[in-house]
Amino acid sequence: MTKESEIKLLGTVASPYVNRVQIVLNLKSIEYEYVEENLACKSELLLTSNPIHQKVPVLLHANKPPICESLFIIEYLDEIKPDVYRLLPSVPVERADCRFWAHYIDNKFYPLYEKLRITQGKEGKEEIKKQIIEGSMLLEEAFVKTSKGKAYFGGDNLGYLDVVLGCFLAWTKFVAKHNEFNIFDEVRTPRLVEWAKRIWSHQACKDVIAKNEYVVGFYMMLQKYRPLG
């Protein structure tokens, strides 16, 4: 059993990866201390807790070694408190499938947002938009398969993939608006459109997912700093 008051999260408010951990902490009703990091002047605590990547989020739990990288953190939280809002399914093949799509989201889909930002010229940007749209359609198919006709990737309740993809919704909205195209829309991805509305309004998510004003500030910071996760 975790001693909840002994958990500390190092993060920055507009990081979707930090938001991801915060959502899980909320879902599991785990009390924690949040420490805001200035990524332009990283604290000694962050540098010593994550000396290899020097990134957020970092979870500090009592006297245990620091836990870095958002996916590892949320799986750790799922394991130390499995009786409340279990994230990963109990069936091994379903867990493997969730991890596959999480890898796709983090390493293929979301990086296209940054690629779109740095790509020069209309023709190049249109090609990246096409890739993002194709990716969103793959995620629609994954949602249909994984949700089994229910409200979330996790079924009746938020699950692992709901958190993994849901943390990027503010960025998805921002990128779509500033590049004048729809990433999720009623024609290509109708199920994800409805899913996104549920995520935005979910009690564990709505006050965590970065608001546009924070996203804009974080986005502008990308002119100097890479996304941290």
CYANA upper distance limits for C-alpha pairs under 8 A (distance plus 0.5 A):
  1 MET  CA     80 ILE  CA      7.22
  1 MET  CA     81 LYS  CA      7.62
  2 THR  CA     80 ILE  CA      6.99
  2 THR  CA     81 LYS  CA      7.80
  3 LYS  CA      7 ILE  CA      8.14
  4 GLU  CA     30 ILE  CA      6.15
  4 GLU  CA     31 GLU  CA      5.74
  4 GLU  CA     32 TYR  CA      6.96
  5 SER  CA     31 GLU  CA      6.23
  5 SER  CA     32 TYR  CA      6.24
  5 SER  CA     33 GLU  CA      8.04
  6 GLU  CA     32 TYR  CA      7.50
  6 GLU  CA     60 LEU  CA      8.44
  6 GLU  CA     61 HIS  CA      6.23
  6 GLU  CA     62 ALA  CA      5.49
  7 ILE  CA     31 GLU  CA      7.74
  7 ILE  CA     32 TYR  CA      5.39
  7 ILE  CA     33 GLU  CA      6.85
  7 ILE  CA     59 LEU  CA      7.58
  7 ILE  CA     60 LEU  CA      6.17
  7 ILE  CA     61 HIS  CA      5.04
  7 ILE  CA     62 ALA  CA      6.87
  8 LYS  CA     32 TYR  CA      5.88
  8 LYS  CA     33 GLU  CA      5.08
  8 LYS  CA     34 TYR  CA      6.38
  8 LYS  CA     35 VAL  CA      7.72
  8 LYS  CA     59 LEU  CA      6.38
  8 LYS  CA     60 LEU  CA      5.49
  8 LYS  CA     61 HIS  CA      6.94
  9 LEU  CA     32 TYR  CA      7.49
  9 LEU  CA     33 GLU  CA      6.67
  9 LEU  CA     34 TYR  CA      5.42
  9 LEU  CA     35 VAL  CA      6.50
  9 LEU  CA     57 PRO  CA      7.33
  9 LEU  CA     58 VAL  CA      6.35
  9 LEU  CA     59 LEU  CA      5.25
  9 LEU  CA     60 LEU  CA      6.81
 10 LEU  CA     34 TYR  CA      6.71
 10 LEU  CA     35 VAL  CA      5.36
 10 LEU  CA     36 GLU  CA      6.67
 10 LEU  CA     37 GLU  CA      7.03
 10 LEU  CA     46 LEU  CA      7.69
 10 LEU  CA     56 VAL  CA      6.77
 10 LEU  CA     57 PRO  CA      6.00
 10 LEU  CA     58 VAL  CA      5.62
 10 LEU  CA     59 LEU  CA      6.96
 11 GLY  CA     15 SER  CA      7.94
 11 GLY  CA     18 VAL  CA      6.16
 11 GLY  CA     34 TYR  CA      7.82
 11 GLY  CA     35 VAL  CA      6.75
 11 GLY  CA     36 GLU  CA      5.77
 11 GLY  CA     37 GLU  CA      6.07
 11 GLY  CA     56 VAL  CA      5.66
 11 GLY  CA     57 PRO  CA      5.43
 11 GLY  CA     58 VAL  CA      7.49
 12 THR  CA     18 VAL  CA      7.25
 12 THR  CA     36 GLU  CA      5.72
 12 THR  CA     37 GLU  CA      5.94
 12 THR  CA     38 ASN  CA      7.76
 12 THR  CA     39 LEU  CA      8.35
 12 THR  CA     56 VAL  CA      7.76
 12 THR  CA     57 PRO  CA      8.36
 13 VAL  CA     18 VAL  CA      7.78
 13 VAL  CA     19 ASN  CA      7.85
 13 VAL  CA     36 GLU  CA      7.60
 13 VAL  CA    210 ALA  CA      7.26
 13 VAL  CA    214 TYR  CA      7.85
 14 ALA  CA     18 VAL  CA      8.32
 14 ALA  CA     19 ASN  CA      8.01
 14 ALA  CA    209 ILE  CA      8.40
 14 ALA  CA    210 ALA  CA      5.65
 14 ALA  CA    211 LYS  CA      8.36
 14 ALA  CA    214 TYR  CA      6.02
 14 ALA  CA    215 VAL  CA      6.06
 14 ALA  CA    218 PHE  CA      6.49
 15 SER  CA     19 ASN  CA      6.74
 15 SER  CA    210 ALA  CA      8.04
 15 SER  CA    218 PHE  CA      8.06
 15 SER  CA    227 PRO  CA      8.10
 15 SER  CA    228 LEU  CA      7.45
 15 SER  CA    229 GLY  CA      7.83
 16 PRO  CA     20 ARG  CA      6.56
 16 PRO  CA    167 CYS  CA      5.59
 16 PRO  CA    168 PHE  CA      6.19
 16 PRO  CA    171 TRP  CA      8.50
 16 PRO  CA    209 ILE  CA      7.72
 16 PRO  CA    210 ALA  CA      7.80
 16 PRO  CA    229 GLY  CA      8.23
 17 TYR  CA     21 VAL  CA      7.29
 17 TYR  CA     56 VAL  CA      8.23
 17 TYR  CA     57 PRO  CA      7.19
 17 TYR  CA     70 SER  CA      6.21
 17 TYR  CA    167 CYS  CA      7.42
 17 TYR  CA    228 LEU  CA      7.91
 17 TYR  CA    229 GLY  CA      5.48
 18 VAL  CA     22 GLN  CA      6.84
 18 VAL  CA     56 VAL  CA      7.32
 18 VAL  CA     57 PRO  CA      5.68
 18 VAL  CA     70 SER  CA      7.44
 18 VAL  CA    229 GLY  CA      7.55
 19 ASN  CA     23 ILE  CA      6.63
 19 ASN  CA    167 CYS  CA      6.44
 19 ASN  CA    208 VAL  CA      6.38
 19 ASN  CA    209 ILE  CA      6.43
 19 ASN  CA    210 ALA  CA      7.89
 20 ARG  CA     24 VAL  CA      7.12
 20 ARG  CA     70 SER  CA      7.43
 20 ARG  CA     74 ILE  CA      8.33
 20 ARG  CA    163 VAL  CA      6.45
 20 ARG  CA    164 VAL  CA      7.02
 20 ARG  CA    166 GLY  CA      8.33
 20 ARG  CA    167 CYS  CA      5.78
 21 VAL  CA     25 LEU  CA      6.75
 21 VAL  CA     57 PRO  CA      8.29
 21 VAL  CA     70 SER  CA      6.83
 21 VAL  CA     73 ILE  CA      7.46
 21 VAL  CA     74 ILE  CA      6.46
 22 GLN  CA     26 ASN  CA      6.66
 22 GLN  CA    208 VAL  CA      7.33
 23 ILE  CA     27 LEU  CA      6.62
 23 ILE  CA    163 VAL  CA      7.54
 23 ILE  CA    204 ALA  CA      6.13
 23 ILE  CA    205 CYS  CA      6.19
 23 ILE  CA    208 VAL  CA      7.21
 24 VAL  CA     28 LYS  CA      6.63
 24 VAL  CA     74 ILE  CA      7.07
 24 VAL  CA     77 LEU  CA      8.10
 24 VAL  CA    163 VAL  CA      7.91
 24 VAL  CA    204 ALA  CA      8.40
 25 LEU  CA     29 SER  CA      6.48
 25 LEU  CA     30 ILE  CA      5.63
 25 LEU  CA     31 GLU  CA      7.82
 25 LEU  CA     32 TYR  CA      8.37
 25 LEU  CA     77 LEU  CA      8.15
 26 ASN  CA     30 ILE  CA      6.87
 26 ASN  CA    204 ALA  CA      5.89
 27 LEU  CA     84 VAL  CA      8.25
 27 LEU  CA     85 TYR  CA      6.83
 27 LEU  CA    204 ALA  CA      6.31
 28 LYS  CA     81 LYS  CA      7.81
 28 LYS  CA     84 VAL  CA      5.96
 28 LYS  CA     85 TYR  CA      6.44
 37 GLU  CA     42 LYS  CA      6.97
 37 GLU  CA     43 SER  CA      7.41
 37 GLU  CA     46 LEU  CA      8.43
 38 ASN  CA     42 LYS  CA      6.11
 38 ASN  CA     43 SER  CA      7.94
 42 LYS  CA     46 LEU  CA      6.99
 42 LYS  CA     47 LEU  CA      7.35
 43 SER  CA     47 LEU  CA      6.84
 44 GLU  CA     48 THR  CA      6.52
 45 LEU  CA     49 SER  CA      6.40
 46 LEU  CA     50 ASN  CA      6.40
 46 LEU  CA     51 PRO  CA      8.14
 46 LEU  CA     54 GLN  CA      7.02
 46 LEU  CA     55 LYS  CA      8.02
 46 LEU  CA     56 VAL  CA      8.31
 46 LEU  CA     58 VAL  CA      8.10
 47 LEU  CA     51 PRO  CA      5.52
 47 LEU  CA     54 GLN  CA      5.99
 49 SER  CA     54 GLN  CA      8.42
 49 SER  CA     58 VAL  CA      7.74
 49 SER  CA     66 PRO  CA      6.27
 50 ASN  CA     54 GLN  CA      5.44
 50 ASN  CA     55 LYS  CA      7.16
 50 ASN  CA     58 VAL  CA      7.74
 50 ASN  CA     66 PRO  CA      7.94
 50 ASN  CA     68 CYS  CA      7.27
 55 LYS  CA    228 LEU  CA      6.05
 55 LYS  CA    229 GLY  CA      6.75
 56 VAL  CA     68 CYS  CA      7.92
 56 VAL  CA     69 GLU  CA      7.87
 56 VAL  CA    228 LEU  CA      6.45
 56 VAL  CA    229 GLY  CA      5.94
 57 PRO  CA     68 CYS  CA      6.86
 57 PRO  CA     69 GLU  CA      6.80
 57 PRO  CA     70 SER  CA      6.76
 57 PRO  CA    228 LEU  CA      8.40
 57 PRO  CA    229 GLY  CA      6.51
 58 VAL  CA     66 PRO  CA      7.07
 58 VAL  CA     67 ILE  CA      6.20
 58 VAL  CA     68 CYS  CA      5.25
 58 VAL  CA     69 GLU  CA      7.42
 58 VAL  CA     70 SER  CA      8.37
 58 VAL  CA     73 ILE  CA      8.40
 59 LEU  CA     66 PRO  CA      6.35
 59 LEU  CA     67 ILE  CA      5.61
 59 LEU  CA     68 CYS  CA      7.03
 59 LEU  CA     73 ILE  CA      7.33
 60 LEU  CA     64 LYS  CA      7.68
 60 LEU  CA     65 PRO  CA      7.72
 60 LEU  CA     66 PRO  CA      5.53
 60 LEU  CA     67 ILE  CA      7.06
 61 HIS  CA     65 PRO  CA      8.12
 61 HIS  CA     66 PRO  CA      7.65
 67 ILE  CA     72 PHE  CA      7.79
 67 ILE  CA     73 ILE  CA      6.65
 68 CYS  CA     72 PHE  CA      7.32
 68 CYS  CA     73 ILE  CA      7.01
 69 GLU  CA     73 ILE  CA      6.76
 69 GLU  CA    229 GLY  CA      6.43
 70 SER  CA     74 ILE  CA      6.70
 70 SER  CA    229 GLY  CA      6.76
 71 LEU  CA     75 GLU  CA      6.76
 71 LEU  CA    164 VAL  CA      8.40
 72 PHE  CA     76 TYR  CA      6.62
 73 ILE  CA     77 LEU  CA      6.74
 74 ILE  CA     78 ASP  CA      6.62
 75 GLU  CA     79 GLU  CA      6.72
 76 TYR  CA     80 ILE  CA      6.77
 77 LEU  CA     81 LYS  CA      6.61
 77 LEU  CA     82 PRO  CA      8.45
 78 ASP  CA     82 PRO  CA      5.77
 78 ASP  CA     86 ARG  CA      6.73
 78 ASP  CA     87 LEU  CA      6.83
 78 ASP  CA     88 LEU  CA      8.16
 82 PRO  CA     86 ARG  CA      5.88
 85 TYR  CA    157 ASN  CA      8.48
 85 TYR  CA    158 LEU  CA      8.40
 85 TYR  CA    159 GLY  CA      8.38
 86 ARG  CA    159 GLY  CA      7.75
 87 LEU  CA    154 GLY  CA      7.93
 87 LEU  CA    158 LEU  CA      7.80
 87 LEU  CA    159 GLY  CA      4.94
 87 LEU  CA    160 TYR  CA      5.19
 88 LEU  CA     95 ARG  CA      6.40
 88 LEU  CA     98 CYS  CA      8.05
 88 LEU  CA    159 GLY  CA      6.92
 88 LEU  CA    160 TYR  CA      6.00
 89 PRO  CA     94 GLU  CA      6.68
 89 PRO  CA     95 ARG  CA      6.06
 89 PRO  CA    154 GLY  CA      8.36
 90 SER  CA     94 GLU  CA      8.08
 90 SER  CA     95 ARG  CA      7.59
 91 VAL  CA     95 ARG  CA      6.81
 92 PRO  CA     96 ALA  CA      6.73
 93 VAL  CA     97 ASP  CA      6.73
 94 GLU  CA     98 CYS  CA      6.73
 95 ARG  CA     99 ARG  CA      6.80
 96 ALA  CA    100 PHE  CA      6.68
 97 ASP  CA    101 TRP  CA      6.91
 98 CYS  CA    102 ALA  CA      6.64
 98 CYS  CA    160 TYR  CA      7.60
 98 CYS  CA    161 LEU  CA      6.91
 99 ARG  CA    103 HIS  CA      6.62
100 PHE  CA    104 TYR  CA      6.84
101 TRP  CA    105 ILE  CA      6.60
101 TRP  CA    142 ALA  CA      8.43
101 TRP  CA    161 LEU  CA      8.06
102 ALA  CA    106 ASP  CA      6.67
102 ALA  CA    161 LEU  CA      7.03
102 ALA  CA    164 VAL  CA      6.85
102 ALA  CA    165 LEU  CA      8.25
103 HIS  CA    107 ASN  CA      6.25
103 HIS  CA    108 LYS  CA      8.17
104 TYR  CA    108 LYS  CA      5.59
104 TYR  CA    109 PHE  CA      6.79
105 ILE  CA    109 PHE  CA      5.28
105 ILE  CA    110 TYR  CA      6.31
105 ILE  CA    164 VAL  CA      8.20
105 ILE  CA    165 LEU  CA      7.36
106 ASP  CA    110 TYR  CA      6.20
106 ASP  CA    111 PRO  CA      7.52
107 ASN  CA    111 PRO  CA      6.77
108 LYS  CA    112 LEU  CA      7.37
109 PHE  CA    113 TYR  CA      8.25
109 PHE  CA    132 ILE  CA      7.25
109 PHE  CA    135 GLY  CA      6.61
109 PHE  CA    136 SER  CA      8.47
110 TYR  CA    114 GLU  CA      8.08
110 TYR  CA    168 PHE  CA      8.33
111 PRO  CA    115 LYS  CA      6.80
112 LEU  CA    116 LEU  CA      6.46
112 LEU  CA    128 ILE  CA      7.35
112 LEU  CA    131 GLN  CA      8.20
112 LEU  CA    132 ILE  CA      6.98
113 TYR  CA    117 ARG  CA      6.93
113 TYR  CA    132 ILE  CA      8.34
113 TYR  CA    175 VAL  CA      7.41
114 GLU  CA    118 ILE  CA      6.95
115 LYS  CA    119 THR  CA      6.47
115 LYS  CA    128 ILE  CA      7.79
116 LEU  CA    125 LYS  CA      6.34
116 LEU  CA    128 ILE  CA      6.31
116 LEU  CA    129 LYS  CA      7.74
119 THR  CA    124 GLY  CA      6.75
119 THR  CA    125 LYS  CA      6.47
120 GLN  CA    124 GLY  CA      6.84
120 GLN  CA    125 LYS  CA      7.31
121 GLY  CA    125 LYS  CA      6.79
122 LYS  CA    126 GLU  CA      6.58
123 GLU  CA    127 GLU  CA      6.94
124 GLY  CA    128 ILE  CA      7.06
125 LYS  CA    129 LYS  CA      6.69
126 GLU  CA    130 LYS  CA      6.71
127 GLU  CA    131 GLN  CA      6.94
128 ILE  CA    132 ILE  CA      6.75
129 LYS  CA    133 ILE  CA      6.70
129 LYS  CA    181 PHE  CA      8.39
130 LYS  CA    134 GLU  CA      6.69
131 GLN  CA    135 GLY  CA      6.61
132 ILE  CA    136 SER  CA      6.68
132 ILE  CA    183 ILE  CA      7.40
133 ILE  CA    137 MET  CA      6.86
133 ILE  CA    183 ILE  CA      6.28
133 ILE  CA    184 PHE  CA      8.29
134 GLU  CA    138 LEU  CA      6.97
135 GLY  CA    139 LEU  CA      6.84
136 SER  CA    140 GLU  CA      6.70
136 SER  CA    183 ILE  CA      7.08
136 SER  CA    184 PHE  CA      7.07
136 SER  CA    189 THR  CA      7.67
137 MET  CA    141 GLU  CA      6.88
137 MET  CA    188 ARG  CA      6.98
137 MET  CA    189 THR  CA      6.68
138 LEU  CA    142 ALA  CA      6.77
139 LEU  CA    143 PHE  CA      6.54
140 GLU  CA    144 VAL  CA      6.78
140 GLU  CA    189 THR  CA      6.07
140 GLU  CA    190 PRO  CA      8.48
140 GLU  CA    191 ARG  CA      7.23
140 GLU  CA    192 LEU  CA      6.58
141 GLU  CA    145 LYS  CA      6.78
142 ALA  CA    146 THR  CA      6.41
143 PHE  CA    147 SER  CA      6.08
143 PHE  CA    152 TYR  CA      8.25
143 PHE  CA    153 PHE  CA      6.18
143 PHE  CA    191 ARG  CA      8.10
143 PHE  CA    192 LEU  CA      7.88
144 VAL  CA    148 LYS  CA      6.68
144 VAL  CA    149 GLY  CA      7.06
144 VAL  CA    191 ARG  CA      7.99
146 THR  CA    153 PHE  CA      6.01
146 THR  CA    154 GLY  CA      7.73
146 THR  CA    155 GLY  CA      8.21
147 SER  CA    151 ALA  CA      7.32
147 SER  CA    152 TYR  CA      6.11
147 SER  CA    153 PHE  CA      4.90
147 SER  CA    154 GLY  CA      6.48
147 SER  CA    155 GLY  CA      5.43
148 LYS  CA    155 GLY  CA      7.37
149 GLY  CA    155 GLY  CA      8.28
150 LYS  CA    155 GLY  CA      5.58
150 LYS  CA    156 ASP  CA      6.36
151 ALA  CA    155 GLY  CA      6.48
151 ALA  CA    156 ASP  CA      6.24
151 ALA  CA    157 ASN  CA      7.93
151 ALA  CA    195 TRP  CA      7.12
152 TYR  CA    156 ASP  CA      6.65
152 TYR  CA    157 ASN  CA      6.70
152 TYR  CA    158 LEU  CA      6.32
152 TYR  CA    159 GLY  CA      7.76
152 TYR  CA    162 ASP  CA      7.10
152 TYR  CA    195 TRP  CA      7.02
153 PHE  CA    158 LEU  CA      7.39
153 PHE  CA    159 GLY  CA      6.67
153 PHE  CA    160 TYR  CA      8.26
153 PHE  CA    161 LEU  CA      6.52
153 PHE  CA    162 ASP  CA      6.19
154 GLY  CA    158 LEU  CA      5.70
154 GLY  CA    159 GLY  CA      4.49
154 GLY  CA    160 TYR  CA      7.30
154 GLY  CA    161 LEU  CA      7.62
154 GLY  CA    162 ASP  CA      7.36
155 GLY  CA    159 GLY  CA      7.95
158 LEU  CA    162 ASP  CA      6.14
158 LEU  CA    163 VAL  CA      7.66
159 GLY  CA    163 VAL  CA      7.07
160 TYR  CA    164 VAL  CA      6.73
161 LEU  CA    165 LEU  CA      6.41
161 LEU  CA    166 GLY  CA      8.24
162 ASP  CA    166 GLY  CA      5.85
162 ASP  CA    199 ILE  CA      8.36
163 VAL  CA    167 CYS  CA      6.50
164 VAL  CA    168 PHE  CA      8.32
165 LEU  CA    169 LEU  CA      7.80
166 GLY  CA    196 ALA  CA      7.81
166 GLY  CA    199 ILE  CA      7.03
167 CYS  CA    209 ILE  CA      6.63
168 PHE  CA    172 THR  CA      6.54
168 PHE  CA    209 ILE  CA      8.42
169 LEU  CA    173 LYS  CA      6.64
169 LEU  CA    196 ALA  CA      7.81
169 LEU  CA    209 ILE  CA      7.98
170 ALA  CA    174 PHE  CA      6.66
170 ALA  CA    209 ILE  CA      6.94
170 ALA  CA    210 ALA  CA      6.53
170 ALA  CA    211 LYS  CA      7.08
170 ALA  CA    212 ASN  CA      7.14
170 ALA  CA    215 VAL  CA      7.62
171 TRP  CA    175 VAL  CA      6.41
171 TRP  CA    215 VAL  CA      7.27
172 THR  CA    176 ALA  CA      6.54
172 THR  CA    183 ILE  CA      7.51
173 LYS  CA    177 LYS  CA      6.62
174 PHE  CA    178 HIS  CA      6.70
174 PHE  CA    212 ASN  CA      7.41
174 PHE  CA    215 VAL  CA      8.04
174 PHE  CA    216 VAL  CA      8.35
175 VAL  CA    179 ASN  CA      6.53
176 ALA  CA    180 GLU  CA      6.27
176 ALA  CA    181 PHE  CA      5.70
176 ALA  CA    182 ASN  CA      5.98
176 ALA  CA    183 ILE  CA      6.63
177 LYS  CA    181 PHE  CA      7.26
177 LYS  CA    182 ASN  CA      8.27
184 PHE  CA    188 ARG  CA      7.69
184 PHE  CA    189 THR  CA      6.08
184 PHE  CA    190 PRO  CA      8.11
184 PHE  CA    192 LEU  CA      7.14
184 PHE  CA    193 VAL  CA      6.42
185 ASP  CA    189 THR  CA      5.86
185 ASP  CA    190 PRO  CA      6.63
185 ASP  CA    192 LEU  CA      8.48
185 ASP  CA    193 VAL  CA      6.60
186 GLU  CA    190 PRO  CA      4.81
186 GLU  CA    191 ARG  CA      8.46
186 GLU  CA    193 VAL  CA      6.94
189 THR  CA    193 VAL  CA      6.85
190 PRO  CA    194 GLU  CA      7.06
191 ARG  CA    195 TRP  CA      6.61
192 LEU  CA    196 ALA  CA      6.38
193 VAL  CA    197 LYS  CA      7.09
194 GLU  CA    198 ARG  CA      7.07
195 TRP  CA    199 ILE  CA      6.83
196 ALA  CA    200 TRP  CA      6.69
197 LYS  CA    201 SER  CA      6.89
198 ARG  CA    202 HIS  CA      6.44
199 ILE  CA    205 CYS  CA      6.92
199 ILE  CA    206 LYS  CA      7.82
200 TRP  CA    205 CYS  CA      6.84
200 TRP  CA    206 LYS  CA      5.65
200 TRP  CA    209 ILE  CA      8.24
201 SER  CA    205 CYS  CA      7.53
201 SER  CA    206 LYS  CA      5.88
202 HIS  CA    206 LYS  CA      6.26
203 GLN  CA    207 ASP  CA      8.04
204 ALA  CA    208 VAL  CA      7.88
205 CYS  CA    209 ILE  CA      6.43
210 ALA  CA    214 TYR  CA      6.50
210 ALA  CA    215 VAL  CA      6.58
211 LYS  CA    215 VAL  CA      6.71
212 ASN  CA    216 VAL  CA      6.46
213 GLU  CA    217 GLY  CA      6.98
214 TYR  CA    218 PHE  CA      6.69
215 VAL  CA    219 TYR  CA      6.35
216 VAL  CA    220 MET  CA      6.63
217 GLY  CA    221 MET  CA      6.82
218 PHE  CA    222 LEU  CA      7.12
219 TYR  CA    223 GLN  CA      8.11
221 MET  CA    225 TYR  CA      6.50
222 LEU  CA    226 ARG  CA      6.03
222 LEU  CA    227 PRO  CA      7.30
